[in-house]
Amino acid sequence: MIELINLESEKALRAEREAELLRAEILSKCAAAVEAMGEDIAGFALVVWNKSGEMRTVYDASKGPVGPGLLPTLASDALNRHVAVMLAKETELDDTNAN
């Protein structure tokens, strides 16, 4: 006899696994960014959100030239540049695959 799959349980397990993978990716990318900056780190900002759009933020701007008042602009500018580069790379890959 074929055992029926409980879709709700499977959905919950998949969501849990996806969350684990994302947490691991966050920690890995944060560690890589810290490693890339070396010993000269003066601050940081982190924004995380859930599937409902609820957000949490943390930052430390107690040292260096960037104070708390500049963090929103700094983070926005840095993310705009990062996303633009990533989108350009995706477009370049799409163009390469289309040929």
TAWO-V928330 format. One record per residue. N is the residue number from 1. RES is the residue in one letter. D_CENTER is the distance of its C-alpha to the mean C-alpha in Angstrom with 2 decimals. Layout:
n=N res=RES d_center=D_CENTER
n=N res=RES d_center=D_CENTER
This chain:
n=1 res=M d_center=44.33
n=2 res=I d_center=40.77
n=3 res=E d_center=38.38
n=4 res=L d_center=36.42
n=5 res=I d_center=32.66
n=6 res=N d_center=31.43
n=7 res=L d_center=28.72
n=8 res=E d_center=27.44
n=9 res=S d_center=27.09
n=10 res=E d_center=25.41
n=11 res=K d_center=22.92
n=12 res=A d_center=22.19
n=13 res=L d_center=21.91
n=14 res=R d_center=19.51
n=15 res=A d_center=17.23
n=16 res=E d_center=17.52
n=17 res=R d_center=16.78
n=18 res=E d_center=13.67
n=19 res=A d_center=12.42
n=20 res=E d_center=13.57
n=21 res=L d_center=11.86
n=22 res=L d_center=8.36
n=23 res=R d_center=9.37
n=24 res=A d_center=10.73
n=25 res=E d_center=7.83
n=26 res=I d_center=5.93
n=27 res=L d_center=9.47
n=28 res=S d_center=10.22
n=29 res=K d_center=7.80
n=30 res=C d_center=8.86
n=31 res=A d_center=12.31
n=32 res=A d_center=12.37
n=33 res=A d_center=11.62
n=34 res=V d_center=14.28
n=35 res=E d_center=16.56
n=36 res=A d_center=16.41
n=37 res=M d_center=17.47
n=38 res=G d_center=20.30
n=39 res=E d_center=22.53
n=40 res=D d_center=22.17
n=41 res=I d_center=19.14
n=42 res=A d_center=20.23
n=43 res=G d_center=17.32
n=44 res=F d_center=13.68
n=45 res=A d_center=11.64
n=46 res=L d_center=8.69
n=47 res=V d_center=8.05
n=48 res=V d_center=7.33
n=49 res=W d_center=9.48
n=50 res=N d_center=11.63
n=51 res=K d_center=13.48
n=52 res=S d_center=16.05
n=53 res=G d_center=13.99
n=54 res=E d_center=14.75
n=55 res=M d_center=12.55
n=56 res=R d_center=12.65
n=57 res=T d_center=12.33
n=58 res=V d_center=13.56
n=59 res=Y d_center=14.87
n=60 res=D d_center=17.77
n=61 res=A d_center=19.73
n=62 res=S d_center=23.01
n=63 res=K d_center=23.67
n=64 res=G d_center=23.75
n=65 res=P d_center=24.22
n=66 res=V d_center=21.33
n=67 res=G d_center=22.42
n=68 res=P d_center=20.88
n=69 res=G d_center=22.47
n=70 res=L d_center=20.69
n=71 res=L d_center=17.11
n=72 res=P d_center=16.42
n=73 res=T d_center=17.92
n=74 res=L d_center=16.39
n=75 res=A d_center=12.76
n=76 res=S d_center=13.80
n=77 res=D d_center=15.63
n=78 res=A d_center=13.09
n=79 res=L d_center=10.47
n=80 res=N d_center=13.56
n=81 res=R d_center=14.60
n=82 res=H d_center=11.45
n=83 res=V d_center=11.28
n=84 res=A d_center=15.06
n=85 res=V d_center=15.18
n=86 res=M d_center=12.97
n=87 res=L d_center=15.16
n=88 res=A d_center=18.19
n=89 res=K d_center=17.52
n=90 res=E d_center=17.19
n=91 res=T d_center=20.38
n=92 res=E d_center=22.07
n=93 res=L d_center=21.44
n=94 res=D d_center=22.74
n=95 res=D d_center=25.75
n=96 res=T d_center=26.46
n=97 res=N d_center=26.41
n=98 res=A d_center=28.62
n=99 res=N d_center=31.34
